[in-house]
Amino acid sequence: MKKTWMTLLTLIFACISFTYLVAQDTPATNGKGKKQSFQLGVEALLSDQKDLVKGKRIGLITNPTGVDQQLNSIVDVLYKDPEIELTALYGPEHGVRGDAQAGEYVEYYIDEQTGLPVYSLYGKTRKPTPEMLENVDLLLFDIQDVGTRFYTYIYTMAYAMEAAQENNIPFVVLDRPNPLGGQKVEGPVLDPAYKSFVGNYPIPLRHGMTVGELALLFNEAYDIDADLTVIKMNGWKRSMDYSDTPLSFVLPSPNMPTLDTAFVYPGAALIEGTNISEGRGTTKPFELIGAPFINSTAFAEAMNNIHIPGVRFRAASFTPTFSKHSGTLSHGIQIHVTNKKVYDPVTTGLHIVKTLHDMYPDDFQFRAENSAGISFFDNLIGNGWVREEIERGTSVAAIERRWKNELKAFKHLRKDYLLYR
């Protein structure tokens, strides 16, 4: 009898333990049986808002970052869903499957996995034409942005919104996190006189907004007036950078391989407007900065002596396999972010440019001006005066003070379009 009771107690204890473990591993619910765990916009669409797409012919603007949390391509997820009719695909710079280098034009083709037509929105046609939209009742946008003004995917979205408005097609943005977080806003606001495909709206270099929030801003503040819906994420907060989410980082483009790259990009990419290598053709693009004429030890020492918060600079040498100084040994620095919370990539990028300009006046060059007197550096920084001030010897602190009021005004404007706390 005693043995029977002991066996029964053991079973009861095992059941209680199992129930506890299951409860610990089960997402909380909102009282209606729905999970309250992290969800991307596409996951929220498929779980709760599928009526938006049922019975409609869907055109999808995406690239390799368009995946769910299990890393399934949403092209394939939507195509295989019997309740969804996917009829066309549209690719930004680098293409739907991400197999094109920066600046490479991708022609029209048929997607091998689905047999669907794929239209390029980079190169000759940046806005979908009426012919491209003939078989579409609704456009979906699902691409991971990197939180920087001159990353072109947000303008692909804006042009597609314009086309949707002109052709009376609803436009739906499936939201994703800003990898850099949603709190810090840095850098100069774009001067509309320097508008280009690397800066199409007056927003700062680091805008601190998700693609869904930017879509709302572009649509209302800058008069696109599309029939716009943003499918919000669940579980994302402004204080979260990408490492705070459960998501795996999928490189948004060939030269954006890691989250570390994304964090230095808002400032380090200013080097693209000069004759210095920004590390393209290496395994650390935008983290490695250099040229054959630089003394890496002296450059690293000069940068570290500025004492920029949250970052250190290591003397480094590398040989790019393509792009600037391809096949030539170059010397410079690697940017090592030590504290993302205090690190300011725009300040860092300006100090790098100014230090190189001052140390190597006979070798350093900004890229040549076009017929309108605009250098590619001007397009990237969003105005013409920063380059002039660097050439005059103005300090970075003084340069930053000059854009302070415009940045403050943008911060006030963006409040109306923020979807998350």
C-alpha positions as CSV (number, residue, x, y, z in Angstrom):
1,M,0.0,0.0,0.0
2,K,2.8,2.4,0.9
3,K,4.5,1.6,-2.4
4,T,1.3,2.4,-4.3
5,W,1.0,5.8,-2.5
6,M,4.6,6.6,-3.3
7,T,4.0,5.8,-7.0
8,L,0.9,7.9,-7.1
9,L,2.7,10.9,-5.4
10,T,5.5,10.5,-8.0
11,L,3.0,10.7,-10.9
12,I,1.3,13.7,-9.4
13,F,4.6,15.5,-9.0
14,A,5.6,14.7,-12.5
15,C,2.4,16.0,-13.9
16,I,2.7,19.3,-11.9
17,S,6.3,19.7,-13.1
18,F,5.3,19.1,-16.8
19,T,2.5,21.6,-16.5
20,Y,4.8,24.2,-15.1
21,L,7.4,23.6,-17.8
22,V,4.8,23.9,-20.5
23,A,3.5,27.1,-19.0
24,Q,7.0,28.5,-19.0
25,D,7.5,27.7,-22.7
26,T,4.0,29.0,-23.8
27,P,3.6,32.6,-25.0
28,A,1.3,34.7,-22.9
29,T,-2.1,35.5,-24.3
30,N,-4.3,38.6,-24.3
31,G,-7.3,36.8,-22.7
32,K,-8.8,35.9,-26.1
33,G,-6.4,33.0,-26.8
34,K,-4.1,35.1,-29.1
35,K,-0.4,35.0,-28.6
36,Q,1.3,38.2,-27.4
37,S,4.9,37.3,-28.5
38,F,7.0,39.2,-31.0
39,Q,5.4,39.4,-34.5
40,L,6.6,40.9,-37.7
41,G,4.1,42.8,-39.9
42,V,3.8,39.9,-42.3
43,E,3.1,37.5,-39.4
44,A,0.4,39.8,-38.0
45,L,-1.1,40.0,-41.5
46,L,-1.3,36.3,-41.9
47,S,-2.6,35.6,-38.4
48,D,-5.0,38.5,-37.8
49,Q,-5.6,40.6,-40.9
50,K,-5.7,38.2,-43.8
51,D,-9.0,39.7,-45.0
52,L,-7.0,42.6,-46.4
53,V,-5.5,40.3,-49.1
54,K,-8.1,37.6,-49.6
55,G,-9.8,37.7,-53.0
56,K,-7.2,40.2,-54.4
57,R,-4.4,39.8,-56.9
58,I,-1.2,40.6,-55.0
59,G,1.9,42.3,-56.2
60,L,4.8,41.9,-53.7
61,I,7.8,44.2,-53.4
62,T,10.5,42.4,-51.4
63,N,14.0,41.0,-51.3
64,P,15.9,38.3,-49.3
65,T,15.1,40.2,-46.0
66,G,11.4,39.4,-46.6
67,V,11.3,36.4,-44.3
68,D,9.4,35.3,-41.3
69,Q,11.0,34.4,-38.0
70,Q,11.7,30.9,-39.2
71,L,13.5,32.4,-42.2
72,N,11.0,31.3,-44.7
73,S,10.8,33.6,-47.7
74,I,7.5,35.4,-47.7
75,V,7.5,35.0,-51.5
76,D,7.2,31.3,-51.0
77,V,4.9,31.6,-47.9
78,L,2.4,33.8,-49.8
79,Y,2.7,31.8,-53.0
80,K,1.9,28.5,-51.3
81,D,-1.0,30.0,-49.3
82,P,-4.3,28.8,-51.0
83,E,-6.1,31.9,-49.8
84,I,-3.7,34.3,-51.4
85,E,-3.2,35.0,-55.1
86,L,0.3,36.3,-55.7
87,T,0.6,37.5,-59.3
88,A,3.8,39.6,-59.5
89,L,7.1,40.4,-57.8
90,Y,9.0,43.6,-57.7
91,G,12.7,43.9,-56.7
92,P,14.6,46.9,-55.4
93,E,18.3,47.5,-55.8
94,H,20.1,44.1,-55.6
95,G,16.9,42.2,-56.7
96,V,14.2,40.0,-55.2
97,R,16.7,37.2,-54.4
98,G,19.6,39.6,-53.6
99,D,21.9,38.4,-56.3
100,A,22.9,41.8,-57.8
101,Q,25.8,44.1,-56.6
102,A,25.3,47.7,-55.8
103,G,24.3,49.8,-58.8
104,E,23.8,46.7,-61.0
105,Y,20.6,46.9,-63.1
106,V,18.4,43.8,-62.9
107,E,16.3,43.1,-66.0
108,Y,12.7,41.7,-66.1
109,Y,12.8,37.9,-65.6
110,I,10.7,34.9,-64.3
111,D,11.3,33.8,-60.8
112,E,12.5,30.2,-60.9
113,Q,10.8,29.2,-57.6
114,T,7.3,30.4,-58.4
115,G,7.2,31.1,-62.1
116,L,6.0,34.7,-61.3
117,P,7.1,37.7,-63.3
118,V,9.8,39.8,-61.5
119,Y,10.0,43.5,-62.4
120,S,13.0,45.7,-61.4
121,L,12.5,48.9,-59.5
122,Y,16.1,49.9,-59.8
123,G,17.8,51.3,-62.8
124,K,15.7,52.4,-65.8
125,T,12.4,52.0,-64.0
126,R,12.2,53.0,-60.3
127,K,8.5,53.5,-60.2
128,P,6.1,50.6,-61.3
129,T,4.5,51.4,-64.6
130,P,0.8,50.9,-65.4
131,E,1.9,47.9,-67.5
132,M,3.7,46.4,-64.5
133,L,0.6,46.7,-62.4
134,E,-2.0,45.4,-64.9
135,N,-2.5,42.1,-63.0
136,V,-2.4,43.6,-59.5
137,D,-5.3,44.7,-57.1
138,L,-3.1,45.4,-54.1
139,L,0.7,46.1,-53.5
140,L,2.5,44.7,-50.5
141,F,5.9,46.0,-49.3
142,D,8.1,43.9,-47.1
143,I,11.8,44.8,-47.0
144,Q,14.2,45.3,-44.1
145,D,15.5,48.9,-43.9
146,V,18.7,49.8,-42.1
147,G,17.7,53.1,-40.6
148,T,19.7,55.4,-42.7
149,R,18.5,58.1,-45.1
150,F,20.6,57.2,-48.1
151,Y,19.7,53.5,-48.1
152,T,17.6,53.3,-51.3
153,Y,14.9,50.8,-50.3
154,I,12.7,53.5,-48.6
155,Y,12.6,55.4,-51.9
156,T,11.6,52.3,-53.8
157,M,8.7,52.1,-51.3
158,A,7.9,55.8,-51.8
159,Y,7.9,55.5,-55.7
160,A,5.7,52.4,-55.5
161,M,3.3,54.3,-53.2
162,E,3.1,57.0,-55.9
163,A,2.4,54.4,-58.5
164,A,-0.2,52.8,-56.3
165,Q,-1.9,56.2,-55.8
166,E,-1.8,57.0,-59.6
167,N,-3.4,53.6,-60.5
168,N,-5.9,53.5,-57.6
169,I,-4.3,50.4,-56.0
170,P,-4.2,50.0,-52.2
171,F,-0.7,49.9,-50.7
172,V,0.2,47.8,-47.6
173,V,3.5,48.0,-45.7
174,L,4.4,45.0,-43.6
175,D,6.4,46.6,-40.8
176,R,9.9,45.5,-39.6
177,P,12.2,46.9,-36.9
178,N,14.6,49.7,-37.4
179,P,17.9,47.8,-36.7
180,L,19.4,50.8,-35.0
181,G,16.4,51.3,-32.7
182,G,13.8,54.0,-32.8
183,Q,15.0,56.6,-30.3
184,K,18.1,58.3,-31.6
185,V,17.8,60.8,-34.5
186,E,21.0,62.2,-35.8
187,G,22.6,64.2,-38.6
188,P,21.5,66.9,-41.0
189,V,18.1,67.0,-42.5
190,L,18.2,66.8,-46.3
191,D,18.1,70.0,-48.3
192,P,15.5,69.4,-51.1
193,A,17.9,71.1,-53.5
194,Y,20.1,68.0,-53.1
195,K,17.3,65.5,-53.6
196,S,18.4,62.2,-55.3
197,F,17.8,58.4,-55.1
198,V,20.0,58.4,-52.0
199,G,18.0,61.1,-50.4
200,N,14.5,61.8,-51.6
201,Y,12.8,63.5,-48.6
202,P,13.9,66.0,-46.0
203,I,14.8,63.5,-43.2
204,P,18.0,63.2,-41.2
205,L,20.8,60.7,-41.8
206,R,19.7,58.5,-38.9
207,H,15.9,58.9,-38.8
208,G,15.0,56.5,-36.0
209,M,11.8,55.3,-37.8
210,T,10.5,52.0,-39.1
211,V,9.6,51.6,-42.8
212,G,5.9,51.7,-41.8
213,E,6.4,55.0,-39.9
214,L,8.3,56.4,-42.8
215,A,5.5,55.4,-45.2
216,L,3.0,57.3,-43.1
217,L,5.3,60.3,-43.0
218,F,6.0,60.3,-46.8
219,N,2.3,59.7,-47.5
220,E,0.9,62.6,-45.5
221,A,3.6,65.1,-44.9
222,Y,5.0,64.9,-48.4
223,D,1.6,64.5,-50.2
224,I,1.8,61.1,-51.8
225,D,-1.8,60.5,-50.7
226,A,-1.9,56.7,-51.4
227,D,-4.5,54.4,-49.9
228,L,-2.0,53.2,-47.3
229,T,-2.3,50.6,-44.6
230,V,0.6,49.7,-42.2
231,I,0.5,46.3,-40.5
232,K,2.3,46.9,-37.2
233,M,4.6,44.6,-35.5
234,N,3.7,43.2,-32.1
235,G,6.3,43.3,-29.3
236,W,8.7,45.9,-30.7
237,K,9.6,49.0,-28.7
238,R,11.6,52.1,-29.7
239,S,14.4,51.2,-27.2
240,M,15.1,47.9,-29.1
241,D,17.8,47.5,-31.6
242,Y,17.9,44.4,-33.8
243,S,19.9,42.4,-31.3
244,D,17.0,42.9,-28.8
245,T,14.6,41.1,-31.1
246,P,14.3,37.3,-31.7
247,L,15.1,37.8,-35.3
248,S,18.1,36.5,-37.2
249,F,19.9,39.2,-39.2
250,V,19.6,38.6,-43.0
251,L,21.9,40.8,-44.9
252,P,19.7,43.5,-46.6
253,S,22.3,44.0,-49.4
254,P,25.7,42.5,-50.4
255,N,27.6,45.1,-48.5
256,M,25.5,45.1,-45.4
257,P,26.5,41.7,-44.0
258,T,26.0,42.2,-40.3
259,L,24.3,44.3,-37.7
260,D,27.7,45.9,-36.9
261,T,27.8,47.1,-40.4
262,A,24.4,48.7,-40.1
263,F,25.5,50.6,-36.9
264,V,28.5,52.3,-38.5
265,Y,26.8,52.8,-41.9
266,P,25.1,56.2,-41.2
267,G,28.5,57.9,-40.9
268,A,31.0,55.5,-42.5
269,A,29.1,55.6,-45.8
270,L,30.0,59.3,-46.2
271,I,33.4,57.9,-47.2
272,E,31.7,56.8,-50.5
273,G,31.7,60.5,-51.4
274,T,35.5,60.6,-51.4
275,N,38.5,58.8,-53.0
276,I,39.0,56.7,-49.8
277,S,37.8,53.0,-49.7
278,E,34.8,52.4,-47.5
279,G,35.8,48.7,-47.3
280,R,33.8,47.4,-50.3
281,G,35.5,44.3,-51.6
282,T,36.4,43.2,-48.0
283,T,34.6,41.2,-45.4
284,K,34.1,44.3,-43.3
285,P,32.5,46.9,-45.6
286,F,32.0,50.3,-43.9
287,E,33.9,49.1,-40.8
288,L,37.2,49.2,-42.7
289,I,38.3,52.6,-44.1
290,G,41.5,53.2,-46.0
291,A,43.6,54.1,-49.0
292,P,47.2,53.3,-50.2
293,F,48.6,56.7,-49.1
294,I,47.4,56.5,-45.5
295,N,49.6,55.8,-42.5
296,S,47.3,53.4,-40.5
297,T,49.0,53.9,-37.2
298,A,49.0,57.7,-37.4
299,F,45.4,57.7,-38.6
300,A,44.1,55.4,-35.8
301,E,46.0,57.4,-33.2
302,A,44.5,60.7,-34.5
303,M,41.0,59.2,-34.4
304,N,41.4,57.8,-30.9
305,N,42.7,61.1,-29.7
306,I,39.3,62.7,-30.5
307,H,37.7,60.5,-27.8
308,I,34.4,59.9,-29.5
309,P,32.1,58.1,-27.1
310,G,31.3,54.5,-27.7
311,V,33.9,53.7,-30.4
312,R,37.6,52.8,-30.8
313,F,39.7,52.7,-33.9
314,R,42.3,50.0,-34.8
315,A,45.1,50.4,-37.3
316,A,44.3,48.1,-40.2
317,S,45.4,47.2,-43.7
318,F,43.4,45.5,-46.4
319,T,43.3,44.8,-50.1
320,P,39.8,45.3,-51.7
321,T,38.8,42.7,-54.2
322,F,36.6,45.2,-56.1
323,S,35.5,48.9,-56.0
324,K,38.0,51.6,-54.9
325,H,41.7,50.6,-54.8
326,S,40.8,47.1,-56.0
327,G,43.8,44.8,-55.8
328,T,45.9,47.5,-54.1
329,L,47.1,47.2,-50.5
330,S,45.3,50.0,-48.5
331,H,45.9,51.3,-45.0
332,G,43.6,52.8,-42.5
333,I,41.3,51.9,-39.6
334,Q,38.7,49.4,-38.5
335,I,35.8,51.0,-36.6
336,H,35.0,49.1,-33.4
337,V,31.8,50.1,-31.7
338,T,32.2,49.5,-27.9
339,N,28.9,51.0,-26.7
340,K,25.9,51.2,-29.1
341,K,23.9,53.2,-26.6
342,V,26.2,56.3,-26.7
343,Y,27.8,55.8,-30.2
344,D,26.9,58.4,-32.8
345,P,27.8,57.1,-36.2
346,V,27.2,60.5,-38.0
347,T,29.6,62.4,-35.7
348,T,32.1,59.5,-36.2
349,G,31.8,59.7,-40.0
350,L,32.3,63.4,-40.1
351,H,35.4,63.1,-37.9
352,I,36.8,60.4,-40.2
353,V,36.3,62.6,-43.3
354,K,37.7,65.8,-41.7
355,T,40.7,64.0,-40.2
356,L,41.6,62.4,-43.5
357,H,41.1,65.8,-45.3
358,D,43.4,67.5,-42.8
359,M,46.1,64.8,-42.6
360,Y,46.4,64.2,-46.4
361,P,45.5,67.5,-48.1
362,D,47.4,66.5,-51.3
363,D,45.9,63.1,-51.6
364,F,42.4,63.2,-50.1
365,Q,39.7,64.2,-52.5
366,F,35.9,64.6,-52.5
367,R,34.3,63.0,-55.5
368,A,34.1,65.3,-58.5
369,E,31.1,67.7,-58.8
370,N,28.5,67.2,-61.5
371,S,27.4,69.8,-64.0
372,A,25.2,71.4,-61.2
373,G,28.2,71.7,-58.9
374,I,27.0,68.8,-56.6
375,S,29.5,66.1,-55.4
376,F,28.2,62.7,-54.5
377,F,29.3,63.6,-50.9
378,D,26.8,66.4,-51.0
379,N,24.1,63.9,-52.0
380,L,25.0,61.7,-49.1
381,I,25.3,64.4,-46.5
382,G,22.2,66.1,-47.9
383,N,23.5,69.6,-48.6
384,G,26.5,71.4,-50.1
385,W,27.7,73.4,-47.1
386,V,29.2,70.6,-45.0
387,R,31.8,69.9,-47.6
388,E,32.6,73.6,-47.8
389,E,33.0,73.8,-44.1
390,I,35.3,70.8,-43.9
391,E,37.5,72.4,-46.7
392,R,37.5,75.7,-44.6
393,G,38.8,73.9,-41.5
394,T,35.6,74.2,-39.5
395,S,35.3,71.9,-36.5
396,V,32.8,69.0,-36.5
397,A,31.2,70.5,-33.4
398,A,30.5,73.7,-35.2
399,I,29.2,71.9,-38.2
400,E,26.8,69.9,-36.0
401,R,25.5,73.1,-34.3
402,R,24.5,74.5,-37.7
403,W,21.9,71.7,-38.3
404,K,20.6,71.6,-34.7
405,N,17.4,73.6,-35.3
406,E,16.4,71.6,-38.5
407,L,16.9,68.3,-36.6
408,K,14.8,69.6,-33.7
409,A,12.0,70.5,-36.2
410,F,12.1,67.0,-37.7
411,K,11.9,65.3,-34.3
412,H,8.8,67.3,-33.7
413,L,7.3,66.4,-37.1
414,R,7.9,62.7,-36.8
415,K,6.0,62.4,-33.5
416,D,2.7,62.3,-35.4
417,Y,3.8,59.2,-37.3
418,L,5.3,57.1,-34.7
419,L,3.5,53.7,-34.2
420,Y,5.5,52.4,-31.2
421,R,6.5,53.6,-27.8
